[in-house]
Amino acid sequence: MATQKQQQQQQQQIQKVKNSGLISVNGSPVREDKEEEMARSALTMFRAKEEEIEKKKTEVRDKVCAQLGRVEEATKRLAEIREELESLSDPTRKDVASIRKRIDTVNKELRPLGQNCQKKEREYKEALEAFNDKNKEKAQLLSKLMELAGESEKLRMKKLEELSKNVELLR
C-alpha cells in the first residue's frame, strides 16, 4: 500500500516536471532558467527568421505578381498593336519590335525573382527541419533524465528502507 502511494507520488512529480520544466533534485524543484532562456531565445530567433523569410517570400511573390501583371498588360498591348499593324503599313513595325524588347526585358527580370523565391523556400525548409531535429533530441534527453531521476529515487527509497530496518534492529 505504501509503495503504491509512493509510486503515485513519483509519477505525479514526474508529470509536474514534464509539464513545468522543473527537475527534481533531492525532492526540491530547481528551475533550469538558462536552458529555458536559451531554448526560448533559439525559438524566438527561429520564429523571427521564419517571419523574415515569410516576409521576403511574400515580397518576392508580390513583385512576381506585379511583374506578371505588367507582362500580361504588355502582351495585351502587343496583341492590339499587332492588329493595328496588320491594318497599317511598315512604320508600326518599330513599335512592335520595341514592345517585344520590353517583354524580353521583363521576362529576364522575372527569372531571378523566381529563383530567389525558390531559394528562400529551401532555406525555410532546412531551418524548420533543423528545429524539429533539435526538438526531438531535447525530448529524448528529457525522457532519459526522467528515467534516471526515477531510478535514482527508487534506489534512495530502497536504501532509506534498509537504513530504517537497521535502525529498528538496533533498538
Phi and psi in radians as a Rosetta constraint file:
Dihedral C 1 N 2 CA 2 C 2 CIRCULARHARMONIC -1.170 0.35
Dihedral N 2 CA 2 C 2 N 3 CIRCULARHARMONIC -0.678 0.35
Dihedral C 2 N 3 CA 3 C 3 CIRCULARHARMONIC -1.214 0.35
Dihedral N 3 CA 3 C 3 N 4 CIRCULARHARMONIC -0.596 0.35
Dihedral C 3 N 4 CA 4 C 4 CIRCULARHARMONIC -1.123 0.35
Dihedral N 4 CA 4 C 4 N 5 CIRCULARHARMONIC -0.719 0.35
Dihedral C 4 N 5 CA 5 C 5 CIRCULARHARMONIC -1.159 0.35
Dihedral N 5 CA 5 C 5 N 6 CIRCULARHARMONIC -0.690 0.35
Dihedral C 5 N 6 CA 6 C 6 CIRCULARHARMONIC -1.131 0.35
Dihedral N 6 CA 6 C 6 N 7 CIRCULARHARMONIC -0.705 0.35
Dihedral C 6 N 7 CA 7 C 7 CIRCULARHARMONIC -1.115 0.35
Dihedral N 7 CA 7 C 7 N 8 CIRCULARHARMONIC -0.700 0.35
Dihedral C 7 N 8 CA 8 C 8 CIRCULARHARMONIC -1.111 0.35
Dihedral N 8 CA 8 C 8 N 9 CIRCULARHARMONIC -0.754 0.35
Dihedral C 8 N 9 CA 9 C 9 CIRCULARHARMONIC -1.105 0.35
Dihedral N 9 CA 9 C 9 N 10 CIRCULARHARMONIC -0.738 0.35
Dihedral C 9 N 10 CA 10 C 10 CIRCULARHARMONIC -1.087 0.35
Dihedral N 10 CA 10 C 10 N 11 CIRCULARHARMONIC -0.771 0.35
Dihedral C 10 N 11 CA 11 C 11 CIRCULARHARMONIC -1.136 0.35
Dihedral N 11 CA 11 C 11 N 12 CIRCULARHARMONIC -0.635 0.35
Dihedral C 11 N 12 CA 12 C 12 CIRCULARHARMONIC -1.143 0.35
Dihedral N 12 CA 12 C 12 N 13 CIRCULARHARMONIC -0.713 0.35
Dihedral C 12 N 13 CA 13 C 13 CIRCULARHARMONIC -1.130 0.35
Dihedral N 13 CA 13 C 13 N 14 CIRCULARHARMONIC -0.738 0.35
Dihedral C 13 N 14 CA 14 C 14 CIRCULARHARMONIC -1.067 0.35
Dihedral N 14 CA 14 C 14 N 15 CIRCULARHARMONIC -0.751 0.35
Dihedral C 14 N 15 CA 15 C 15 CIRCULARHARMONIC -1.113 0.35
Dihedral N 15 CA 15 C 15 N 16 CIRCULARHARMONIC -0.724 0.35
Dihedral C 15 N 16 CA 16 C 16 CIRCULARHARMONIC -1.069 0.35
Dihedral N 16 CA 16 C 16 N 17 CIRCULARHARMONIC -0.715 0.35
Dihedral C 16 N 17 CA 17 C 17 CIRCULARHARMONIC -1.122 0.35
Dihedral N 17 CA 17 C 17 N 18 CIRCULARHARMONIC -0.777 0.35
Dihedral C 17 N 18 CA 18 C 18 CIRCULARHARMONIC -1.076 0.35
Dihedral N 18 CA 18 C 18 N 19 CIRCULARHARMONIC -0.735 0.35
Dihedral C 18 N 19 CA 19 C 19 CIRCULARHARMONIC -1.308 0.35
Dihedral N 19 CA 19 C 19 N 20 CIRCULARHARMONIC -0.594 0.35
Dihedral C 19 N 20 CA 20 C 20 CIRCULARHARMONIC -1.873 0.35
Dihedral N 20 CA 20 C 20 N 21 CIRCULARHARMONIC -0.128 0.35
Dihedral C 20 N 21 CA 21 C 21 CIRCULARHARMONIC 1.385 0.35
Dihedral N 21 CA 21 C 21 N 22 CIRCULARHARMONIC 0.344 0.35
Dihedral C 21 N 22 CA 22 C 22 CIRCULARHARMONIC -1.706 0.35
Dihedral N 22 CA 22 C 22 N 23 CIRCULARHARMONIC 2.668 0.35
Dihedral C 22 N 23 CA 23 C 23 CIRCULARHARMONIC -2.146 0.35
Dihedral N 23 CA 23 C 23 N 24 CIRCULARHARMONIC 2.362 0.35
Dihedral C 23 N 24 CA 24 C 24 CIRCULARHARMONIC -1.558 0.35
Dihedral N 24 CA 24 C 24 N 25 CIRCULARHARMONIC 2.147 0.35
Dihedral C 24 N 25 CA 25 C 25 CIRCULARHARMONIC -2.187 0.35
Dihedral N 25 CA 25 C 25 N 26 CIRCULARHARMONIC 1.966 0.35
Dihedral C 25 N 26 CA 26 C 26 CIRCULARHARMONIC 0.944 0.35
Dihedral N 26 CA 26 C 26 N 27 CIRCULARHARMONIC 0.612 0.35
Dihedral C 26 N 27 CA 27 C 27 CIRCULARHARMONIC 1.479 0.35
Dihedral N 27 CA 27 C 27 N 28 CIRCULARHARMONIC -0.112 0.35
Dihedral C 27 N 28 CA 28 C 28 CIRCULARHARMONIC -1.936 0.35
Dihedral N 28 CA 28 C 28 N 29 CIRCULARHARMONIC 2.289 0.35
Dihedral C 28 N 29 CA 29 C 29 CIRCULARHARMONIC -1.294 0.35
Dihedral N 29 CA 29 C 29 N 30 CIRCULARHARMONIC 2.418 0.35
Dihedral C 29 N 30 CA 30 C 30 CIRCULARHARMONIC -2.256 0.35
Dihedral N 30 CA 30 C 30 N 31 CIRCULARHARMONIC 2.188 0.35
Dihedral C 30 N 31 CA 31 C 31 CIRCULARHARMONIC -1.400 0.35
Dihedral N 31 CA 31 C 31 N 32 CIRCULARHARMONIC 2.335 0.35
Dihedral C 31 N 32 CA 32 C 32 CIRCULARHARMONIC -1.579 0.35
Dihedral N 32 CA 32 C 32 N 33 CIRCULARHARMONIC 1.203 0.35
Dihedral C 32 N 33 CA 33 C 33 CIRCULARHARMONIC -1.049 0.35
Dihedral N 33 CA 33 C 33 N 34 CIRCULARHARMONIC -0.748 0.35
Dihedral C 33 N 34 CA 34 C 34 CIRCULARHARMONIC -1.125 0.35
Dihedral N 34 CA 34 C 34 N 35 CIRCULARHARMONIC -0.776 0.35
Dihedral C 34 N 35 CA 35 C 35 CIRCULARHARMONIC -1.129 0.35
Dihedral N 35 CA 35 C 35 N 36 CIRCULARHARMONIC -0.746 0.35
Dihedral C 35 N 36 CA 36 C 36 CIRCULARHARMONIC -1.065 0.35
Dihedral N 36 CA 36 C 36 N 37 CIRCULARHARMONIC -0.784 0.35
Dihedral C 36 N 37 CA 37 C 37 CIRCULARHARMONIC -1.124 0.35
Dihedral N 37 CA 37 C 37 N 38 CIRCULARHARMONIC -0.730 0.35
Dihedral C 37 N 38 CA 38 C 38 CIRCULARHARMONIC -1.118 0.35
Dihedral N 38 CA 38 C 38 N 39 CIRCULARHARMONIC -0.740 0.35
Dihedral C 38 N 39 CA 39 C 39 CIRCULARHARMONIC -1.107 0.35
Dihedral N 39 CA 39 C 39 N 40 CIRCULARHARMONIC -0.777 0.35
Dihedral C 39 N 40 CA 40 C 40 CIRCULARHARMONIC -1.122 0.35
Dihedral N 40 CA 40 C 40 N 41 CIRCULARHARMONIC -0.727 0.35
Dihedral C 40 N 41 CA 41 C 41 CIRCULARHARMONIC -1.087 0.35
Dihedral N 41 CA 41 C 41 N 42 CIRCULARHARMONIC -0.799 0.35
Dihedral C 41 N 42 CA 42 C 42 CIRCULARHARMONIC -1.095 0.35
Dihedral N 42 CA 42 C 42 N 43 CIRCULARHARMONIC -0.737 0.35
Dihedral C 42 N 43 CA 43 C 43 CIRCULARHARMONIC -1.139 0.35
Dihedral N 43 CA 43 C 43 N 44 CIRCULARHARMONIC -0.735 0.35
Dihedral C 43 N 44 CA 44 C 44 CIRCULARHARMONIC -1.094 0.35
Dihedral N 44 CA 44 C 44 N 45 CIRCULARHARMONIC -0.784 0.35
Dihedral C 44 N 45 CA 45 C 45 CIRCULARHARMONIC -1.089 0.35
Dihedral N 45 CA 45 C 45 N 46 CIRCULARHARMONIC -0.741 0.35
Dihedral C 45 N 46 CA 46 C 46 CIRCULARHARMONIC -1.089 0.35
Dihedral N 46 CA 46 C 46 N 47 CIRCULARHARMONIC -0.798 0.35
Dihedral C 46 N 47 CA 47 C 47 CIRCULARHARMONIC -1.112 0.35
Dihedral N 47 CA 47 C 47 N 48 CIRCULARHARMONIC -0.699 0.35
Dihedral C 47 N 48 CA 48 C 48 CIRCULARHARMONIC -1.090 0.35
Dihedral N 48 CA 48 C 48 N 49 CIRCULARHARMONIC -0.780 0.35
Dihedral C 48 N 49 CA 49 C 49 CIRCULARHARMONIC -1.132 0.35
Dihedral N 49 CA 49 C 49 N 50 CIRCULARHARMONIC -0.686 0.35
Dihedral C 49 N 50 CA 50 C 50 CIRCULARHARMONIC -1.090 0.35
Dihedral N 50 CA 50 C 50 N 51 CIRCULARHARMONIC -0.750 0.35
Dihedral C 50 N 51 CA 51 C 51 CIRCULARHARMONIC -1.141 0.35
Dihedral N 51 CA 51 C 51 N 52 CIRCULARHARMONIC -0.710 0.35
Dihedral C 51 N 52 CA 52 C 52 CIRCULARHARMONIC -1.084 0.35
Dihedral N 52 CA 52 C 52 N 53 CIRCULARHARMONIC -0.765 0.35
Dihedral C 52 N 53 CA 53 C 53 CIRCULARHARMONIC -1.091 0.35
Dihedral N 53 CA 53 C 53 N 54 CIRCULARHARMONIC -0.758 0.35
Dihedral C 53 N 54 CA 54 C 54 CIRCULARHARMONIC -1.091 0.35
Dihedral N 54 CA 54 C 54 N 55 CIRCULARHARMONIC -0.708 0.35
Dihedral C 54 N 55 CA 55 C 55 CIRCULARHARMONIC -1.077 0.35
Dihedral N 55 CA 55 C 55 N 56 CIRCULARHARMONIC -0.846 0.35
Dihedral C 55 N 56 CA 56 C 56 CIRCULARHARMONIC -1.106 0.35
Dihedral N 56 CA 56 C 56 N 57 CIRCULARHARMONIC -0.696 0.35
Dihedral C 56 N 57 CA 57 C 57 CIRCULARHARMONIC -1.054 0.35
Dihedral N 57 CA 57 C 57 N 58 CIRCULARHARMONIC -0.781 0.35
Dihedral C 57 N 58 CA 58 C 58 CIRCULARHARMONIC -1.119 0.35
Dihedral N 58 CA 58 C 58 N 59 CIRCULARHARMONIC -0.751 0.35
Dihedral C 58 N 59 CA 59 C 59 CIRCULARHARMONIC -1.055 0.35
Dihedral N 59 CA 59 C 59 N 60 CIRCULARHARMONIC -0.813 0.35
Dihedral C 59 N 60 CA 60 C 60 CIRCULARHARMONIC -1.098 0.35
Dihedral N 60 CA 60 C 60 N 61 CIRCULARHARMONIC -0.753 0.35
Dihedral C 60 N 61 CA 61 C 61 CIRCULARHARMONIC -1.069 0.35
Dihedral N 61 CA 61 C 61 N 62 CIRCULARHARMONIC -0.749 0.35
Dihedral C 61 N 62 CA 62 C 62 CIRCULARHARMONIC -1.098 0.35
Dihedral N 62 CA 62 C 62 N 63 CIRCULARHARMONIC -0.734 0.35
Dihedral C 62 N 63 CA 63 C 63 CIRCULARHARMONIC -1.109 0.35
Dihedral N 63 CA 63 C 63 N 64 CIRCULARHARMONIC -0.750 0.35
Dihedral C 63 N 64 CA 64 C 64 CIRCULARHARMONIC -1.084 0.35
Dihedral N 64 CA 64 C 64 N 65 CIRCULARHARMONIC -0.768 0.35
Dihedral C 64 N 65 CA 65 C 65 CIRCULARHARMONIC -1.085 0.35
Dihedral N 65 CA 65 C 65 N 66 CIRCULARHARMONIC -0.733 0.35
Dihedral C 65 N 66 CA 66 C 66 CIRCULARHARMONIC -1.092 0.35
Dihedral N 66 CA 66 C 66 N 67 CIRCULARHARMONIC -0.762 0.35
Dihedral C 66 N 67 CA 67 C 67 CIRCULARHARMONIC -1.110 0.35
Dihedral N 67 CA 67 C 67 N 68 CIRCULARHARMONIC -0.734 0.35
Dihedral C 67 N 68 CA 68 C 68 CIRCULARHARMONIC -1.083 0.35
Dihedral N 68 CA 68 C 68 N 69 CIRCULARHARMONIC -0.689 0.35
Dihedral C 68 N 69 CA 69 C 69 CIRCULARHARMONIC -1.062 0.35
Dihedral N 69 CA 69 C 69 N 70 CIRCULARHARMONIC -0.754 0.35
Dihedral C 69 N 70 CA 70 C 70 CIRCULARHARMONIC -1.124 0.35
Dihedral N 70 CA 70 C 70 N 71 CIRCULARHARMONIC -0.705 0.35
Dihedral C 70 N 71 CA 71 C 71 CIRCULARHARMONIC -1.103 0.35
Dihedral N 71 CA 71 C 71 N 72 CIRCULARHARMONIC -0.743 0.35
Dihedral C 71 N 72 CA 72 C 72 CIRCULARHARMONIC -1.094 0.35
Dihedral N 72 CA 72 C 72 N 73 CIRCULARHARMONIC -0.738 0.35
Dihedral C 72 N 73 CA 73 C 73 CIRCULARHARMONIC -1.084 0.35
Dihedral N 73 CA 73 C 73 N 74 CIRCULARHARMONIC -0.744 0.35
Dihedral C 73 N 74 CA 74 C 74 CIRCULARHARMONIC -1.117 0.35
Dihedral N 74 CA 74 C 74 N 75 CIRCULARHARMONIC -0.671 0.35
Dihedral C 74 N 75 CA 75 C 75 CIRCULARHARMONIC -1.125 0.35
Dihedral N 75 CA 75 C 75 N 76 CIRCULARHARMONIC -0.747 0.35
Dihedral C 75 N 76 CA 76 C 76 CIRCULARHARMONIC -1.082 0.35
Dihedral N 76 CA 76 C 76 N 77 CIRCULARHARMONIC -0.785 0.35
Dihedral C 76 N 77 CA 77 C 77 CIRCULARHARMONIC -1.084 0.35
Dihedral N 77 CA 77 C 77 N 78 CIRCULARHARMONIC -0.671 0.35
Dihedral C 77 N 78 CA 78 C 78 CIRCULARHARMONIC -1.096 0.35
Dihedral N 78 CA 78 C 78 N 79 CIRCULARHARMONIC -0.746 0.35
Dihedral C 78 N 79 CA 79 C 79 CIRCULARHARMONIC -1.076 0.35
Dihedral N 79 CA 79 C 79 N 80 CIRCULARHARMONIC -0.726 0.35
Dihedral C 79 N 80 CA 80 C 80 CIRCULARHARMONIC -1.110 0.35
Dihedral N 80 CA 80 C 80 N 81 CIRCULARHARMONIC -0.744 0.35
Dihedral C 80 N 81 CA 81 C 81 CIRCULARHARMONIC -1.147 0.35
Dihedral N 81 CA 81 C 81 N 82 CIRCULARHARMONIC -0.665 0.35
Dihedral C 81 N 82 CA 82 C 82 CIRCULARHARMONIC -1.069 0.35
Dihedral N 82 CA 82 C 82 N 83 CIRCULARHARMONIC -0.726 0.35
Dihedral C 82 N 83 CA 83 C 83 CIRCULARHARMONIC -1.102 0.35
Dihedral N 83 CA 83 C 83 N 84 CIRCULARHARMONIC -0.751 0.35
Dihedral C 83 N 84 CA 84 C 84 CIRCULARHARMONIC -1.141 0.35
Dihedral N 84 CA 84 C 84 N 85 CIRCULARHARMONIC -0.628 0.35
Dihedral C 84 N 85 CA 85 C 85 CIRCULARHARMONIC -1.073 0.35
Dihedral N 85 CA 85 C 85 N 86 CIRCULARHARMONIC -0.712 0.35
Dihedral C 85 N 86 CA 86 C 86 CIRCULARHARMONIC -1.108 0.35
Dihedral N 86 CA 86 C 86 N 87 CIRCULARHARMONIC -0.577 0.35
Dihedral C 86 N 87 CA 87 C 87 CIRCULARHARMONIC -1.503 0.35
Dihedral N 87 CA 87 C 87 N 88 CIRCULARHARMONIC -0.319 0.35
Dihedral C 87 N 88 CA 88 C 88 CIRCULARHARMONIC -1.839 0.35
Dihedral N 88 CA 88 C 88 N 89 CIRCULARHARMONIC -3.052 0.35
Dihedral C 88 N 89 CA 89 C 89 CIRCULARHARMONIC -1.746 0.35
Dihedral N 89 CA 89 C 89 N 90 CIRCULARHARMONIC -2.928 0.35
Dihedral C 89 N 90 CA 90 C 90 CIRCULARHARMONIC -0.973 0.35
Dihedral N 90 CA 90 C 90 N 91 CIRCULARHARMONIC -0.511 0.35
Dihedral C 90 N 91 CA 91 C 91 CIRCULARHARMONIC -0.996 0.35
Dihedral N 91 CA 91 C 91 N 92 CIRCULARHARMONIC -0.419 0.35
Dihedral C 91 N 92 CA 92 C 92 CIRCULARHARMONIC -1.394 0.35
Dihedral N 92 CA 92 C 92 N 93 CIRCULARHARMONIC -0.223 0.35
Dihedral C 92 N 93 CA 93 C 93 CIRCULARHARMONIC -1.043 0.35
Dihedral N 93 CA 93 C 93 N 94 CIRCULARHARMONIC -0.558 0.35
Dihedral C 93 N 94 CA 94 C 94 CIRCULARHARMONIC -1.112 0.35
Dihedral N 94 CA 94 C 94 N 95 CIRCULARHARMONIC -0.729 0.35
Dihedral C 94 N 95 CA 95 C 95 CIRCULARHARMONIC -1.096 0.35
Dihedral N 95 CA 95 C 95 N 96 CIRCULARHARMONIC -0.759 0.35
Dihedral C 95 N 96 CA 96 C 96 CIRCULARHARMONIC -1.085 0.35
Dihedral N 96 CA 96 C 96 N 97 CIRCULARHARMONIC -0.772 0.35
Dihedral C 96 N 97 CA 97 C 97 CIRCULARHARMONIC -1.095 0.35
Dihedral N 97 CA 97 C 97 N 98 CIRCULARHARMONIC -0.695 0.35
Dihedral C 97 N 98 CA 98 C 98 CIRCULARHARMONIC -1.107 0.35
Dihedral N 98 CA 98 C 98 N 99 CIRCULARHARMONIC -0.773 0.35
Dihedral C 98 N 99 CA 99 C 99 CIRCULARHARMONIC -1.147 0.35
Dihedral N 99 CA 99 C 99 N 100 CIRCULARHARMONIC -0.705 0.35
Dihedral C 99 N 100 CA 100 C 100 CIRCULARHARMONIC -1.074 0.35
Dihedral N 100 CA 100 C 100 N 101 CIRCULARHARMONIC -0.694 0.35
Dihedral C 100 N 101 CA 101 C 101 CIRCULARHARMONIC -1.101 0.35
Dihedral N 101 CA 101 C 101 N 102 CIRCULARHARMONIC -0.716 0.35
Dihedral C 101 N 102 CA 102 C 102 CIRCULARHARMONIC -1.123 0.35
Dihedral N 102 CA 102 C 102 N 103 CIRCULARHARMONIC -0.714 0.35
Dihedral C 102 N 103 CA 103 C 103 CIRCULARHARMONIC -1.095 0.35
Dihedral N 103 CA 103 C 103 N 104 CIRCULARHARMONIC -0.761 0.35
Dihedral C 103 N 104 CA 104 C 104 CIRCULARHARMONIC -1.059 0.35
Dihedral N 104 CA 104 C 104 N 105 CIRCULARHARMONIC -0.705 0.35
Dihedral C 104 N 105 CA 105 C 105 CIRCULARHARMONIC -1.107 0.35
Dihedral N 105 CA 105 C 105 N 106 CIRCULARHARMONIC -0.773 0.35
Dihedral C 105 N 106 CA 106 C 106 CIRCULARHARMONIC -1.112 0.35
Dihedral N 106 CA 106 C 106 N 107 CIRCULARHARMONIC -0.722 0.35
Dihedral C 106 N 107 CA 107 C 107 CIRCULARHARMONIC -1.073 0.35
Dihedral N 107 CA 107 C 107 N 108 CIRCULARHARMONIC -0.708 0.35
Dihedral C 107 N 108 CA 108 C 108 CIRCULARHARMONIC -1.117 0.35
Dihedral N 108 CA 108 C 108 N 109 CIRCULARHARMONIC -0.623 0.35
Dihedral C 108 N 109 CA 109 C 109 CIRCULARHARMONIC -1.240 0.35
Dihedral N 109 CA 109 C 109 N 110 CIRCULARHARMONIC -0.541 0.35
Dihedral C 109 N 110 CA 110 C 110 CIRCULARHARMONIC -1.227 0.35
Dihedral N 110 CA 110 C 110 N 111 CIRCULARHARMONIC -0.644 0.35
Dihedral C 110 N 111 CA 111 C 111 CIRCULARHARMONIC -0.989 0.35
Dihedral N 111 CA 111 C 111 N 112 CIRCULARHARMONIC -0.933 0.35
Dihedral C 111 N 112 CA 112 C 112 CIRCULARHARMONIC -1.109 0.35
Dihedral N 112 CA 112 C 112 N 113 CIRCULARHARMONIC -0.557 0.35
Dihedral C 112 N 113 CA 113 C 113 CIRCULARHARMONIC -1.141 0.35
Dihedral N 113 CA 113 C 113 N 114 CIRCULARHARMONIC -0.728 0.35
Dihedral C 113 N 114 CA 114 C 114 CIRCULARHARMONIC -1.126 0.35
Dihedral N 114 CA 114 C 114 N 115 CIRCULARHARMONIC -0.730 0.35
Dihedral C 114 N 115 CA 115 C 115 CIRCULARHARMONIC -1.125 0.35
Dihedral N 115 CA 115 C 115 N 116 CIRCULARHARMONIC -0.718 0.35
Dihedral C 115 N 116 CA 116 C 116 CIRCULARHARMONIC -1.090 0.35
Dihedral N 116 CA 116 C 116 N 117 CIRCULARHARMONIC -0.710 0.35
Dihedral C 116 N 117 CA 117 C 117 CIRCULARHARMONIC -1.087 0.35
Dihedral N 117 CA 117 C 117 N 118 CIRCULARHARMONIC -0.789 0.35
Dihedral C 117 N 118 CA 118 C 118 CIRCULARHARMONIC -1.108 0.35
Dihedral N 118 CA 118 C 118 N 119 CIRCULARHARMONIC -0.700 0.35
Dihedral C 118 N 119 CA 119 C 119 CIRCULARHARMONIC -1.076 0.35
Dihedral N 119 CA 119 C 119 N 120 CIRCULARHARMONIC -0.776 0.35
Dihedral C 119 N 120 CA 120 C 120 CIRCULARHARMONIC -1.112 0.35
Dihedral N 120 CA 120 C 120 N 121 CIRCULARHARMONIC -0.659 0.35
Dihedral C 120 N 121 CA 121 C 121 CIRCULARHARMONIC -1.138 0.35
Dihedral N 121 CA 121 C 121 N 122 CIRCULARHARMONIC -0.721 0.35
Dihedral C 121 N 122 CA 122 C 122 CIRCULARHARMONIC -1.104 0.35
Dihedral N 122 CA 122 C 122 N 123 CIRCULARHARMONIC -0.757 0.35
Dihedral C 122 N 123 CA 123 C 123 CIRCULARHARMONIC -1.069 0.35
Dihedral N 123 CA 123 C 123 N 124 CIRCULARHARMONIC -0.730 0.35
Dihedral C 123 N 124 CA 124 C 124 CIRCULARHARMONIC -1.074 0.35
Dihedral N 124 CA 124 C 124 N 125 CIRCULARHARMONIC -0.803 0.35
Dihedral C 124 N 125 CA 125 C 125 CIRCULARHARMONIC -1.103 0.35
Dihedral N 125 CA 125 C 125 N 126 CIRCULARHARMONIC -0.705 0.35
Dihedral C 125 N 126 CA 126 C 126 CIRCULARHARMONIC -1.125 0.35
Dihedral N 126 CA 126 C 126 N 127 CIRCULARHARMONIC -0.772 0.35
Dihedral C 126 N 127 CA 127 C 127 CIRCULARHARMONIC -1.111 0.35
Dihedral N 127 CA 127 C 127 N 128 CIRCULARHARMONIC -0.710 0.35
Dihedral C 127 N 128 CA 128 C 128 CIRCULARHARMONIC -1.148 0.35
Dihedral N 128 CA 128 C 128 N 129 CIRCULARHARMONIC -0.702 0.35
Dihedral C 128 N 129 CA 129 C 129 CIRCULARHARMONIC -1.132 0.35
Dihedral N 129 CA 129 C 129 N 130 CIRCULARHARMONIC -0.745 0.35
Dihedral C 129 N 130 CA 130 C 130 CIRCULARHARMONIC -1.094 0.35
Dihedral N 130 CA 130 C 130 N 131 CIRCULARHARMONIC -0.714 0.35
Dihedral C 130 N 131 CA 131 C 131 CIRCULARHARMONIC -1.098 0.35
Dihedral N 131 CA 131 C 131 N 132 CIRCULARHARMONIC -0.794 0.35
Dihedral C 131 N 132 CA 132 C 132 CIRCULARHARMONIC -1.120 0.35
Dihedral N 132 CA 132 C 132 N 133 CIRCULARHARMONIC -0.678 0.35
Dihedral C 132 N 133 CA 133 C 133 CIRCULARHARMONIC -1.082 0.35
Dihedral N 133 CA 133 C 133 N 134 CIRCULARHARMONIC -0.756 0.35
Dihedral C 133 N 134 CA 134 C 134 CIRCULARHARMONIC -1.157 0.35
Dihedral N 134 CA 134 C 134 N 135 CIRCULARHARMONIC -0.638 0.35
Dihedral C 134 N 135 CA 135 C 135 CIRCULARHARMONIC -1.129 0.35
Dihedral N 135 CA 135 C 135 N 136 CIRCULARHARMONIC -0.706 0.35
Dihedral C 135 N 136 CA 136 C 136 CIRCULARHARMONIC -1.106 0.35
Dihedral N 136 CA 136 C 136 N 137 CIRCULARHARMONIC -0.760 0.35
Dihedral C 136 N 137 CA 137 C 137 CIRCULARHARMONIC -1.077 0.35
Dihedral N 137 CA 137 C 137 N 138 CIRCULARHARMONIC -0.732 0.35
Dihedral C 137 N 138 CA 138 C 138 CIRCULARHARMONIC -1.094 0.35
Dihedral N 138 CA 138 C 138 N 139 CIRCULARHARMONIC -0.764 0.35
Dihedral C 138 N 139 CA 139 C 139 CIRCULARHARMONIC -1.081 0.35
Dihedral N 139 CA 139 C 139 N 140 CIRCULARHARMONIC -0.717 0.35
Dihedral C 139 N 140 CA 140 C 140 CIRCULARHARMONIC -1.121 0.35
Dihedral N 140 CA 140 C 140 N 141 CIRCULARHARMONIC -0.744 0.35
Dihedral C 140 N 141 CA 141 C 141 CIRCULARHARMONIC -1.135 0.35
Dihedral N 141 CA 141 C 141 N 142 CIRCULARHARMONIC -0.708 0.35
Dihedral C 141 N 142 CA 142 C 142 CIRCULARHARMONIC -1.106 0.35
Dihedral N 142 CA 142 C 142 N 143 CIRCULARHARMONIC -0.715 0.35
Dihedral C 142 N 143 CA 143 C 143 CIRCULARHARMONIC -1.089 0.35
Dihedral N 143 CA 143 C 143 N 144 CIRCULARHARMONIC -0.793 0.35
Dihedral C 143 N 144 CA 144 C 144 CIRCULARHARMONIC -1.091 0.35
Dihedral N 144 CA 144 C 144 N 145 CIRCULARHARMONIC -0.728 0.35
Dihedral C 144 N 145 CA 145 C 145 CIRCULARHARMONIC -1.076 0.35
Dihedral N 145 CA 145 C 145 N 146 CIRCULARHARMONIC -0.764 0.35
Dihedral C 145 N 146 CA 146 C 146 CIRCULARHARMONIC -1.131 0.35
Dihedral N 146 CA 146 C 146 N 147 CIRCULARHARMONIC -0.675 0.35
Dihedral C 146 N 147 CA 147 C 147 CIRCULARHARMONIC -1.106 0.35
Dihedral N 147 CA 147 C 147 N 148 CIRCULARHARMONIC -0.809 0.35
Dihedral C 147 N 148 CA 148 C 148 CIRCULARHARMONIC -1.125 0.35
Dihedral N 148 CA 148 C 148 N 149 CIRCULARHARMONIC -0.695 0.35
Dihedral C 148 N 149 CA 149 C 149 CIRCULARHARMONIC -1.117 0.35
Dihedral N 149 CA 149 C 149 N 150 CIRCULARHARMONIC -0.695 0.35
Dihedral C 149 N 150 CA 150 C 150 CIRCULARHARMONIC -1.141 0.35
Dihedral N 150 CA 150 C 150 N 151 CIRCULARHARMONIC -0.764 0.35
Dihedral C 150 N 151 CA 151 C 151 CIRCULARHARMONIC -1.118 0.35
Dihedral N 151 CA 151 C 151 N 152 CIRCULARHARMONIC -0.726 0.35
Dihedral C 151 N 152 CA 152 C 152 CIRCULARHARMONIC -1.077 0.35
Dihedral N 152 CA 152 C 152 N 153 CIRCULARHARMONIC -0.753 0.35
Dihedral C 152 N 153 CA 153 C 153 CIRCULARHARMONIC -1.133 0.35
Dihedral N 153 CA 153 C 153 N 154 CIRCULARHARMONIC -0.698 0.35
Dihedral C 153 N 154 CA 154 C 154 CIRCULARHARMONIC -1.077 0.35
Dihedral N 154 CA 154 C 154 N 155 CIRCULARHARMONIC -0.799 0.35
Dihedral C 154 N 155 CA 155 C 155 CIRCULARHARMONIC -1.085 0.35
Dihedral N 155 CA 155 C 155 N 156 CIRCULARHARMONIC -0.735 0.35
Dihedral C 155 N 156 CA 156 C 156 CIRCULARHARMONIC -1.137 0.35
Dihedral N 156 CA 156 C 156 N 157 CIRCULARHARMONIC -0.702 0.35
Dihedral C 156 N 157 CA 157 C 157 CIRCULARHARMONIC -1.136 0.35
Dihedral N 157 CA 157 C 157 N 158 CIRCULARHARMONIC -0.692 0.35
Dihedral C 157 N 158 CA 158 C 158 CIRCULARHARMONIC -1.104 0.35
Dihedral N 158 CA 158 C 158 N 159 CIRCULARHARMONIC -0.791 0.35
Dihedral C 158 N 159 CA 159 C 159 CIRCULARHARMONIC -1.141 0.35
Dihedral N 159 CA 159 C 159 N 160 CIRCULARHARMONIC -0.673 0.35
Dihedral C 159 N 160 CA 160 C 160 CIRCULARHARMONIC -1.101 0.35
Dihedral N 160 CA 160 C 160 N 161 CIRCULARHARMONIC -0.729 0.35
Dihedral C 160 N 161 CA 161 C 161 CIRCULARHARMONIC -1.115 0.35
Dihedral N 161 CA 161 C 161 N 162 CIRCULARHARMONIC -0.711 0.35
Dihedral C 161 N 162 CA 162 C 162 CIRCULARHARMONIC -1.114 0.35
Dihedral N 162 CA 162 C 162 N 163 CIRCULARHARMONIC -0.766 0.35
Dihedral C 162 N 163 CA 163 C 163 CIRCULARHARMONIC -1.108 0.35
Dihedral N 163 CA 163 C 163 N 164 CIRCULARHARMONIC -0.689 0.35
Dihedral C 163 N 164 CA 164 C 164 CIRCULARHARMONIC -1.096 0.35
Dihedral N 164 CA 164 C 164 N 165 CIRCULARHARMONIC -0.710 0.35
Dihedral C 164 N 165 CA 165 C 165 CIRCULARHARMONIC -1.140 0.35
Dihedral N 165 CA 165 C 165 N 166 CIRCULARHARMONIC -0.713 0.35
Dihedral C 165 N 166 CA 166 C 166 CIRCULARHARMONIC -1.107 0.35
Dihedral N 166 CA 166 C 166 N 167 CIRCULARHARMONIC -0.668 0.35
Dihedral C 166 N 167 CA 167 C 167 CIRCULARHARMONIC -1.156 0.35
Dihedral N 167 CA 167 C 167 N 168 CIRCULARHARMONIC -0.734 0.35
Dihedral C 167 N 168 CA 168 C 168 CIRCULARHARMONIC -1.109 0.35
Dihedral N 168 CA 168 C 168 N 169 CIRCULARHARMONIC -0.649 0.35
Dihedral C 168 N 169 CA 169 C 169 CIRCULARHARMONIC -1.190 0.35
Dihedral N 169 CA 169 C 169 N 170 CIRCULARHARMONIC -0.541 0.35
Dihedral C 169 N 170 CA 170 C 170 CIRCULARHARMONIC -1.287 0.35
Dihedral N 170 CA 170 C 170 N 171 CIRCULARHARMONIC -0.313 0.35
